[in-house]
């Protein structure tokens, strides 16, 4: 149904910025935004004229045609309970176990959503997860919690004790997936009559076994890189002779690219394959496509074959760097409409052929200057990218996948975020999302800082802006408080640093553009980063130099101040460029009337009414109305009953500030709701891996970096008289001094030393 309506439309979209002259040779078309699946209305009158996007001509609209009413559609009874629900009374949910690189807080988020869906359905839940630093192990979510190792022996013990009817394997990362495949081969599920809910074991095996995967895609003529699955070093060397160097080695059933890497000769391959075979019984020797674009599509399918693509994402870095270690942009910015639809159609074809039931992730390599592409892999489970896609679009992927596993179809499910549309639609984005990884390699001595196909990052941050420039600058400030925006750093050999990626690559690009006068073409030749991204970064560089040339705050007029803000410049960044204080820049900006606007992330690009508390802030939308809070606000601190409380949240996951602090943060809004005041809460964070966005514990969730300037922005916007610093996080306590100067009442000082 979804496909027939969208056959010629493109949904996961952004109001794309105009291309630079460097792309005059390519045809880019605008994307139409997503439409909800409403019943057909009466035919449009022949007198009504068609509307052309970006047209300036006067349009006469048909006044007799009424706009679709989302609320009335939902209340009409079209959406009902599952027609064919899975008959289960108790379900076992497998957690991901202890945190590791590539498998961290995102699976706490996905597992918690599965438990939430089970509780709503009246199905008893049993959780196995030894990680105490998770929200899902709280008894408010699951009926029974077992702090036991995620191994066949212990899981079998729990099955014998609890006798569940079904089991969820796709919400615990690679650990749960490998466990399920192993227990199926042991015959445990059949012995105890346990149904695997959602994607079947057969599909999971096909997606993970490199040889089976290659054969499955060959059946539907989907291209993959030339490859051979092997299980010994000698077989790997023989396969490489037939394929030709350079090659990449990929390990089956591996997490975060573990055991993978590139080899340019026989000696490198011998060492790499020997190491990879100690981690996995099977490896894939594959032709290297290093330098191609890397993209991902998040796809949802139900058992009735309804299938949609929720989000597509594009790596800032070319193929060769693990997605978890690459800057990622959503939606894709450099694809033509033809390229987008080609990959979207292939993703849906793959997911239907494999028989995925729930959510999955399809990764592609795309030729930079043509339409040739290859499928890299398919994750037939919730992944790290799924958490990012869910937060980027506002579409609750994990929750929807859990409902599908219980027998619901997409048309039967309302969107849990908007509450005015069904889940059978593809989100529209009128903003740009940028994710930047966080590494802590500097904390370890003699560690190699290069990044490649094996993931090394320990966390990530996500920023939202109206343009790519604004989005990436906000993300840079979030990833480390030392950074003020797009900037550079000193390197001994800058060309080598650009050609050989490390965790400091974006700093090398900034150094080359800001201080060494490298051209876009030269940087592209060294890095293979798409020129579109580099031209956008050049806009930031040009504005920086313009501010530096003025050299005085009083020389910065409103037009330039507005331009800098639209490009994502912070007050501190502008102050450094013109040689003044941050407070002086803030005062001058406010005199110009340039203040932030708060917008909803509603999955609909504001096409239809939506009721969501998921927000972001931008100074690049002065032509749009401000978001209005759903409750009155007192402008003075005397009447505190209706003043929202600003809750400081965890910014990014590092080696010392991890998911355990979410327990502190998530309980604070719940406590305040039970107080006699009826307090409203406002939660600020920048990590896309956190659960808090979808638990609906807060009245307003804001994806925003929490340095002093950002929190002061909220403090001024909401007129809050109270701020709470959450125990265990240095960030909010660092803000206390700055905020007390602004007359904010700090009601909790419980931070630990860092």
VENLINWO-V831576 format. One record per helix or strand of 3 or more residues. SS is the DSSP state (A for helix, B for strand). FROM is the first residue (numbers start at 1). TO is the last residue. If there is no record, write none. Layout:
SS;FROM;TO, SS;FROM;TO
This chain:
A;2;5, A;21;23, A;70;75, B;90;94, A;105;120, B;124;128, B;144;146, A;152;162, B;166;168, A;173;185, A;188;192, B;195;197, A;201;208, A;210;219, B;227;230, A;233;243, B;247;251, B;261;263, A;266;277, B;283;287, B;293;301, B;307;315, A;323;325, B;328;330, A;337;354, B;358;366, B;373;379, A;384;393, A;397;405, A;410;412, B;432;438, A;441;443, B;459;465, A;468;479, A;494;499, A;505;514, A;520;527, A;531;550, A;553;555, A;558;566, A;571;578, A;582;591, B;597;600, B;614;618, B;645;648, A;659;673, B;681;685, A;692;694, B;700;703, A;708;718, B;722;724, A;730;740
